[in-house]
Amino acid sequence: MESERLKLLREIQEYEFVAVELNLFLDTHPDDLEPLRRYNETTRTLQRLKEAYESRYGPLTHFGYTTSGEPWQWIEGPWPWEIEY
């Protein structure tokens, strides 16, 4: 199970990287529709991946970005940044 968790977390990180890079590109090329299409596609996939991760392993972020199951899940470890690859 832990390898599946790591695999999903790695995939989230990869899509986040792509989203940031496309965002930076679009800041300087706002009328370029192909990168915009890719950005939207990437963020939709990223949202699905995060929802899948959080439904299985608990929240990735806090402060109102995601809900918590019962009991409060944020304190359960390991936290995403504590997982060793």
N, C-alpha and C positions, 0 to 999 in steps of 0.2 A: 504494500500500500504506500509506503514512503516514497518509493521510486515514482509512482504515479503522481504523488503530490509534488515532488521536485520537477517532474516533467511538465506539469501544468503551470507551476510557478515560473519555470524557465520560458515557457511559451508566452506567458503574460509579459514578462520582461522584454522579450523580443518584440512583441507588438507595441509595447509602450515606447521602445526605442524608435521604431518606425514612425509612430504617431508624432513623436517630438520632432524628428527630422523633417517629416512632411509639413508640420506646423511651421517650423523655421523657414522652410523653403517658401511656403505660401505667404509668409509675412512680407517677402520681397517680390513675389510673383502672384499676386492675388487673383489675376485673371486667367491663370493657367488651369484649365478645367480638368486635365488628366490627373495631375497631382491632387486636386481637390476631390475628385472621384475616389482616388486611392486612399486619401485621408479618411473620407467618410466610411469607406469599406473597412479600413483598418480599425477605426474606432468602434464600429458595430461589432466586429469580431472580438475586439478587446473587451467590450462590455459583456459579451456572451461568455468569454473565458473567465472573467472575474466573477460573474454570477455562478458559474460552474464551480470554481474554486471555493467561493464563500459558502455555497450550499453544502459542500463536502467537508471543508476544513475550518470554517469560521472566517471572520472579517479580515480583510487586507488593510483597511484603513479605519480611522475612527473620526469622531467629531462631526457626525451627521451625514457622512457619505454612504453609510451602509447600516442596515439594521442588525440586531443581534438576536441569536436564538436564546433560549433559556437553559441554564442560567447565563449570566453575562459572559460572553465568549472572549472579549478582548484580552482578558488576563490569562487565557489558556495559551500554552506554548506548544511548539516553538513559534515565535513570531516570524513573519516572513524574512526579516533581516537576520534572524538567528540560525536559519537553515544553512548548513554547510554543504557545498557542492563537491 
